[in-house]
Amino acid sequence: MECLKLIQDEMKNNPDITFDENSACWNRMHAHYKTKKICKYHPINSYHSLFDLLHEIGHIRSGNPHNRALEETQATLWAINRMGE
């Protein structure tokens, strides 16, 4: 679990991305790629929640969405590659 905390801290200290835990939009964690903001962020407590966070960061890193399927694929592949690191 200590490893997960270190990764979480590294992700949250990224100056390019804003984390909003108390956002009023939607009811689950999601990313706004234009403003580089992740809403409804919650602390990591498992590898699954780490993957969810990396997936949302992947949406921001992928840039402009092309279509929904491609956008989700790119975000998922970005998260998979980060998990491999």
N, CA, C and O atoms as a GROMACS GRO file, in nm:
protein
  340
    1MET      N    1   0.081  -0.121   0.000
    1MET     CA    2   0.000   0.000   0.000
    1MET      C    3   0.085   0.127   0.000
    1MET      O    4   0.044   0.230  -0.053
    2GLU      N    5   0.203   0.118   0.060
    2GLU     CA    6   0.291   0.237   0.062
    2GLU      C    7   0.329   0.279  -0.080
    2GLU      O    8   0.340   0.398  -0.109
    3CYS      N    9   0.350   0.181  -0.166
    3CYS     CA   10   0.382   0.208  -0.306
    3CYS      C   11   0.268   0.286  -0.374
    3CYS      O   12   0.292   0.380  -0.449
    4LEU      N   13   0.145   0.246  -0.346
    4LEU     CA   14   0.029   0.315  -0.404
    4LEU      C   15   0.024   0.460  -0.358
    4LEU      O   16  -0.007   0.549  -0.436
    5LYS      N   17   0.055   0.484  -0.231
    5LYS     CA   18   0.055   0.620  -0.178
    5LYS      C   19   0.161   0.705  -0.246
    5LYS      O   20   0.137   0.822  -0.277
    6LEU      N   21   0.277   0.648  -0.269
    6LEU     CA   22   0.384   0.722  -0.336
    6LEU      C   23   0.343   0.760  -0.479
    6LEU      O   24   0.368   0.872  -0.523
    7ILE      N   25   0.281   0.668  -0.548
    7ILE     CA   26   0.235   0.696  -0.685
    7ILE      C   27   0.126   0.802  -0.682
    7ILE      O   28   0.126   0.895  -0.764
    8GLN      N   29   0.034   0.790  -0.589
    8GLN     CA   30  -0.074   0.888  -0.575
    8GLN      C   31  -0.016   1.028  -0.551
    8GLN      O   32  -0.056   1.124  -0.616
    9ASP      N   33   0.079   1.038  -0.459
    9ASP     CA   34   0.140   1.168  -0.429
    9ASP      C   35   0.210   1.225  -0.551
    9ASP      O   36   0.204   1.346  -0.576
   10GLU      N   37   0.277   1.140  -0.626
   10GLU     CA   38   0.345   1.186  -0.747
   10GLU      C   39   0.245   1.240  -0.849
   10GLU      O   40   0.269   1.344  -0.911
   11MET      N   41   0.133   1.171  -0.866
   11MET     CA   42   0.031   1.216  -0.960
   11MET      C   43  -0.033   1.348  -0.915
   11MET      O   44  -0.056   1.437  -0.996
   12LYS      N   45  -0.062   1.359  -0.786
   12LYS     CA   46  -0.126   1.481  -0.735
   12LYS      C   47  -0.033   1.601  -0.735
   12LYS      O   48  -0.081   1.715  -0.738
   13ASN      N   49   0.097   1.580  -0.733
   13ASN     CA   50   0.192   1.690  -0.733
   13ASN      C   51   0.223   1.741  -0.873
   13ASN      O   52   0.307   1.830  -0.889
   14ASN      N   53   0.157   1.687  -0.973
   14ASN     CA   54   0.176   1.732  -1.110
   14ASN      C   55   0.115   1.871  -1.124
   14ASN      O   56  -0.006   1.887  -1.108
   15PRO      N   57   0.197   1.973  -1.155
   15PRO     CA   58   0.144   2.110  -1.162
   15PRO      C   59   0.051   2.134  -1.282
   15PRO      O   60  -0.019   2.235  -1.286
   16ASP      N   61   0.049   2.041  -1.377
   16ASP     CA   62  -0.034   2.059  -1.497
   16ASP      C   63  -0.179   2.019  -1.474
   16ASP      O   64  -0.266   2.058  -1.553
   17ILE      N   65  -0.207   1.943  -1.370
   17ILE     CA   66  -0.340   1.888  -1.348
   17ILE      C   67  -0.395   1.936  -1.215
   17ILE      O   68  -0.326   1.934  -1.113
   18THR      N   69  -0.522   1.980  -1.217
   18THR     CA   70  -0.590   2.023  -1.095
   18THR      C   71  -0.683   1.910  -1.050
   18THR      O   72  -0.750   1.848  -1.132
   19PHE      N   73  -0.686   1.885  -0.920
   19PHE     CA   74  -0.774   1.784  -0.864
   19PHE      C   75  -0.882   1.853  -0.782
   19PHE      O   76  -0.852   1.933  -0.694
   20ASP      N   77  -1.008   1.821  -0.810
   20ASP     CA   78  -1.122   1.881  -0.739
   20ASP      C   79  -1.204   1.770  -0.676
   20ASP      O   80  -1.285   1.705  -0.743
   21GLU      N   81  -1.183   1.747  -0.548
   21GLU     CA   82  -1.253   1.639  -0.478
   21GLU      C   83  -1.401   1.670  -0.455
   21GLU      O   84  -1.482   1.579  -0.440
   22ASN      N   85  -1.435   1.799  -0.450
   22ASN     CA   86  -1.572   1.839  -0.416
   22ASN      C   87  -1.647   1.901  -0.534
   22ASN      O   88  -1.733   1.987  -0.514
   23SER      N   89  -1.616   1.860  -0.651
   23SER     CA   90  -1.680   1.913  -0.771
   23SER      C   91  -1.831   1.889  -0.769
   23SER      O   92  -1.878   1.788  -0.716
   24ALA      N   93  -1.905   1.982  -0.827
   24ALA     CA   94  -2.051   1.969  -0.834
   24ALA      C   95  -2.096   1.896  -0.960
   24ALA      O   96  -2.214   1.865  -0.975
   25CYS      N   97  -2.005   1.869  -1.051
   25CYS     CA   98  -2.044   1.802  -1.175
   25CYS      C   99  -2.035   1.651  -1.162
   25CYS      O  100  -1.948   1.599  -1.092
   26TRP      N  101  -2.122   1.582  -1.227
   26TRP     CA  102  -2.130   1.436  -1.231
   26TRP      C  103  -2.123   1.374  -1.092
   26TRP      O  104  -2.118   1.445  -0.991
   27ASN      N  105  -2.124   1.242  -1.086
   27ASN     CA  106  -2.122   1.174  -0.957
   27ASN      C  107  -2.009   1.073  -0.945
   27ASN      O  108  -2.008   0.990  -0.854
   28ARG      N  109  -1.914   1.077  -1.037
   28ARG     CA  110  -1.800   0.985  -1.034
   28ARG      C  111  -1.676   1.058  -1.082
   28ARG      O  112  -1.684   1.168  -1.137
   29MET      N  113  -1.560   0.998  -1.060
   29MET     CA  114  -1.436   1.059  -1.104
   29MET      C  115  -1.435   1.069  -1.257
   29MET      O  116  -1.471   0.974  -1.327
   30HIS      N  117  -1.393   1.184  -1.306
   30HIS     CA  118  -1.386   1.207  -1.450
   30HIS      C  119  -1.288   1.320  -1.478
   30HIS      O  120  -1.249   1.394  -1.387
   31ALA      N  121  -1.248   1.333  -1.603
   31ALA     CA  122  -1.150   1.435  -1.642
   31ALA      C  123  -1.213   1.536  -1.737
   31ALA      O  124  -1.299   1.503  -1.818
   32HIS      N  125  -1.167   1.659  -1.725
   32HIS     CA  126  -1.198   1.765  -1.821
   32HIS      C  127  -1.066   1.796  -1.892
   32HIS      O  128  -0.977   1.859  -1.835
   33TYR      N  129  -1.053   1.751  -2.017
   33TYR     CA  130  -0.924   1.761  -2.084
   33TYR      C  131  -0.886   1.906  -2.117
   33TYR      O  132  -0.768   1.939  -2.116
   34LYS      N  133  -0.985   1.992  -2.145
   34LYS     CA  134  -0.952   2.131  -2.182
   34LYS      C  135  -0.894   2.208  -2.064
   34LYS      O  136  -0.798   2.282  -2.080
   35THR      N  137  -0.952   2.190  -1.945
   35THR     CA  138  -0.904   2.262  -1.827
   35THR      C  139  -0.803   2.181  -1.746
   35THR      O  140  -0.751   2.229  -1.646
   36LYS      N  141  -0.775   2.059  -1.790
   36LYS     CA  142  -0.681   1.969  -1.723
   36LYS      C  143  -0.717   1.953  -1.575
   36LYS      O  144  -0.636   1.974  -1.485
   37LYS      N  145  -0.843   1.917  -1.554
   37LYS     CA  146  -0.894   1.902  -1.419
   37LYS      C  147  -0.957   1.765  -1.402
   37LYS      O  148  -1.027   1.716  -1.492
   38ILE      N  149  -0.933   1.702  -1.287
   38ILE     CA  150  -0.995   1.575  -1.254
   38ILE      C  151  -1.092   1.601  -1.138
   38ILE      O  152  -1.051   1.648  -1.032
   39CYS      N  153  -1.218   1.571  -1.161
   39CYS     CA  154  -1.322   1.593  -1.061
   39CYS      C  155  -1.355   1.463  -0.989
   39CYS      O  156  -1.337   1.353  -1.043
   40LYS      N  157  -1.405   1.478  -0.867
   40LYS     CA  158  -1.447   1.364  -0.784
   40LYS      C  159  -1.332   1.269  -0.754
   40LYS      O  160  -1.352   1.149  -0.738
   41TYR      N  161  -1.212   1.324  -0.747
   41TYR     CA  162  -1.095   1.244  -0.715
   41TYR      C  163  -1.110   1.190  -0.572
   41TYR      O  164  -1.156   1.261  -0.483
   42HIS      N  165  -1.069   1.068  -0.553
   42HIS     CA  166  -1.069   1.010  -0.418
   42HIS      C  167  -0.935   0.940  -0.398
   42HIS      O  168  -0.875   0.892  -0.494
   43PRO      N  169  -0.886   0.934  -0.275
   43PRO     CA  170  -0.755   0.873  -0.251
   43PRO      C  171  -0.750   0.728  -0.297
   43PRO      O  172  -0.849   0.655  -0.290
   44ILE      N  173  -0.634   0.689  -0.342
   44ILE     CA  174  -0.612   0.553  -0.391
   44ILE      C  175  -0.606   0.456  -0.274
   44ILE      O  176  -0.537   0.482  -0.175
   45ASN      N  177  -0.677   0.346  -0.285
   45ASN     CA  178  -0.669   0.243  -0.181
   45ASN      C  179  -0.654   0.103  -0.240
   45ASN      O  180  -0.658   0.004  -0.168
   46SER      N  181  -0.637   0.095  -0.372
   46SER     CA  182  -0.619  -0.034  -0.438
   46SER      C  183  -0.557  -0.011  -0.576
   46SER      O  184  -0.551   0.102  -0.625
   47TYR      N  185  -0.512  -0.118  -0.637
   47TYR     CA  186  -0.460  -0.106  -0.773
   47TYR      C  187  -0.570  -0.067  -0.871
   47TYR      O  188  -0.544   0.001  -0.970
   48HIS      N  189  -0.692  -0.109  -0.844
   48HIS     CA  190  -0.805  -0.072  -0.930
   48HIS      C  191  -0.828   0.079  -0.927
   48HIS      O  192  -0.846   0.140  -1.031
   49SER      N  193  -0.826   0.139  -0.807
   49SER     CA  194  -0.848   0.282  -0.800
   49SER      C  195  -0.729   0.359  -0.858
   49SER      O  196  -0.747   0.469  -0.911
   50LEU      N  197  -0.608   0.303  -0.849
   50LEU     CA  198  -0.492   0.364  -0.914
   50LEU      C  199  -0.512   0.363  -1.065
   50LEU      O  200  -0.486   0.463  -1.131
   51PHE      N  201  -0.559   0.251  -1.119
   51PHE     CA  202  -0.584   0.243  -1.262
   51PHE      C  203  -0.690   0.345  -1.304
   51PHE      O  204  -0.676   0.410  -1.408
   52ASP      N  205  -0.796   0.360  -1.224
   52ASP     CA  206  -0.900   0.459  -1.254
   52ASP      C  207  -0.840   0.599  -1.262
   52ASP      O  208  -0.870   0.675  -1.354
   53LEU      N  209  -0.754   0.633  -1.166
   53LEU     CA  210  -0.691   0.765  -1.167
   53LEU      C  211  -0.603   0.781  -1.290
   53LEU      O  212  -0.609   0.884  -1.358
   54LEU      N  213  -0.521   0.681  -1.320
   54LEU     CA  214  -0.435   0.689  -1.437
   54LEU      C  215  -0.516   0.700  -1.566
   54LEU      O  216  -0.477   0.770  -1.659
   55HIS      N  217  -0.629   0.631  -1.572
   55HIS     CA  218  -0.717   0.638  -1.689
   55HIS      C  219  -0.765   0.782  -1.709
   55HIS      O  220  -0.764   0.832  -1.822
   56GLU      N  221  -0.807   0.847  -1.602
   56GLU     CA  222  -0.855   0.986  -1.614
   56GLU      C  223  -0.742   1.080  -1.653
   56GLU      O  224  -0.763   1.172  -1.732
   57ILE      N  225  -0.623   1.058  -1.600
   57ILE     CA  226  -0.507   1.138  -1.641
   57ILE      C  227  -0.478   1.111  -1.788
   57ILE      O  228  -0.437   1.201  -1.861
   58GLY      N  229  -0.499   0.988  -1.831
   58GLY     CA  230  -0.480   0.952  -1.972
   58GLY      C  231  -0.571   1.032  -2.064
   58GLY      O  232  -0.532   1.066  -2.176
   59HIS      N  233  -0.692   1.064  -2.019
   59HIS     CA  234  -0.781   1.149  -2.099
   59HIS      C  235  -0.717   1.286  -2.120
   59HIS      O  236  -0.724   1.342  -2.230
   60ILE      N  237  -0.656   1.339  -2.017
   60ILE     CA  238  -0.592   1.470  -2.027
   60ILE      C  239  -0.469   1.462  -2.115
   60ILE      O  240  -0.447   1.551  -2.198
   61ARG      N  241  -0.389   1.360  -2.099
   61ARG     CA  242  -0.266   1.344  -2.176
   61ARG      C  243  -0.292   1.317  -2.324
   61ARG      O  244  -0.209   1.349  -2.409
   62SER      N  245  -0.407   1.258  -2.355
   62SER     CA  246  -0.439   1.223  -2.494
   62SER      C  247  -0.478   1.345  -2.577
   62SER      O  248  -0.476   1.340  -2.700
   63GLY      N  249  -0.514   1.454  -2.511
   63GLY     CA  250  -0.550   1.575  -2.585
   63GLY      C  251  -0.694   1.573  -2.632
   63GLY      O  252  -0.781   1.517  -2.566
   64ASN      N  253  -0.717   1.635  -2.746
   64ASN     CA  254  -0.853   1.650  -2.798
   64ASN      C  255  -0.916   1.515  -2.829
   64ASN      O  256  -0.853   1.429  -2.890
   65PRO      N  257  -1.040   1.497  -2.788
   65PRO     CA  258  -1.108   1.370  -2.820
   65PRO      C  259  -1.145   1.365  -2.968
   65PRO      O  260  -1.180   1.466  -3.029
   66HIS      N  261  -1.137   1.248  -3.023
   66HIS     CA  262  -1.174   1.228  -3.163
   66HIS      C  263  -1.316   1.173  -3.169
   66HIS      O  264  -1.405   1.232  -3.230
   67ASN      N  265  -1.334   1.062  -3.106
   67ASN     CA  266  -1.467   1.005  -3.086
   67ASN      C  267  -1.460   0.928  -2.956
   67ASN      O  268  -1.351   0.899  -2.905
   68ARG      N  269  -1.574   0.895  -2.902
   68ARG     CA  270  -1.580   0.836  -2.768
   68ARG      C  271  -1.498   0.706  -2.757
   68ARG      O  272  -1.424   0.688  -2.660
   69ALA      N  273  -1.511   0.618  -2.855
   69ALA     CA  274  -1.440   0.490  -2.849
   69ALA      C  275  -1.289   0.510  -2.854
   69ALA      O  276  -1.215   0.448  -2.778
   70LEU      N  277  -1.243   0.597  -2.943
   70LEU     CA  278  -1.100   0.623  -2.956
   70LEU      C  279  -1.048   0.693  -2.830
   70LEU      O  280  -0.939   0.661  -2.782
   71GLU      N  281  -1.124   0.787  -2.778
   71GLU     CA  282  -1.085   0.858  -2.656
   71GLU      C  283  -1.066   0.761  -2.539
   71GLU      O  284  -0.967   0.769  -2.468
   72GLU      N  285  -1.162   0.671  -2.520
   72GLU     CA  286  -1.153   0.573  -2.411
   72GLU      C  287  -1.037   0.476  -2.432
   72GLU      O  288  -0.969   0.438  -2.337
   73THR      N  289  -1.015   0.436  -2.556
   73THR     CA  290  -0.905   0.344  -2.586
   73THR      C  291  -0.771   0.409  -2.556
   73THR      O  292  -0.685   0.347  -2.494
   74GLN      N  293  -0.754   0.533  -2.600
   74GLN     CA  294  -0.628   0.603  -2.575
   74GLN      C  295  -0.603   0.621  -2.426
   74GLN      O  296  -0.491   0.602  -2.379
   75ALA      N  297  -0.705   0.659  -2.350
   75ALA     CA  298  -0.690   0.678  -2.206
   75ALA      C  299  -0.656   0.546  -2.138
   75ALA      O  300  -0.573   0.541  -2.047
   76THR      N  301  -0.721   0.439  -2.180
   76THR     CA  302  -0.694   0.308  -2.122
   76THR      C  303  -0.553   0.261  -2.154
   76THR      O  304  -0.484   0.210  -2.065
   77LEU      N  305  -0.509   0.277  -2.276
   77LEU     CA  306  -0.373   0.237  -2.314
   77LEU      C  307  -0.269   0.319  -2.237
   77LEU      O  308  -0.166   0.265  -2.196
   78TRP      N  309  -0.295   0.447  -2.219
   78TRP     CA  310  -0.203   0.531  -2.142
   78TRP      C  311  -0.192   0.478  -1.999
   78TRP      O  312  -0.083   0.468  -1.944
   79ALA      N  313  -0.307   0.444  -1.939
   79ALA     CA  314  -0.308   0.391  -1.801
   79ALA      C  315  -0.236   0.257  -1.793
   79ALA      O  316  -0.161   0.232  -1.699
   80ILE      N  317  -0.259   0.171  -1.890
   80ILE     CA  318  -0.193   0.039  -1.892
   80ILE      C  319  -0.041   0.058  -1.897
   80ILE      O  320   0.032  -0.009  -1.824
   81ASN      N  321   0.005   0.147  -1.983
   81ASN     CA  322   0.149   0.171  -1.993
   81ASN      C  323   0.207   0.226  -1.864
   81ASN      O  324   0.318   0.187  -1.826
   82ARG      N  325   0.136   0.315  -1.796
   82ARG     CA  326   0.184   0.369  -1.668
   82ARG      C  327   0.186   0.262  -1.560
   82ARG      O  328   0.276   0.259  -1.477
   83MET      N  329   0.084   0.173  -1.561
   83MET     CA  330   0.081   0.065  -1.462
   83MET      C  331   0.202  -0.027  -1.484
   83MET      O  332   0.260  -0.078  -1.388
   84GLY      N  333   0.241  -0.047  -1.610
   84GLY     CA  334   0.356  -0.131  -1.640
   84GLY      C  335   0.487  -0.074  -1.588
   84GLY      O  336   0.582  -0.147  -1.560
   85GLU      N  337   0.490   0.058  -1.577
   85GLU     CA  338   0.613   0.124  -1.527
   85GLU      C  339   0.625   0.100  -1.379
   85GLU      O  340   0.721   0.146  -1.316
   0.00000   0.00000   0.00000
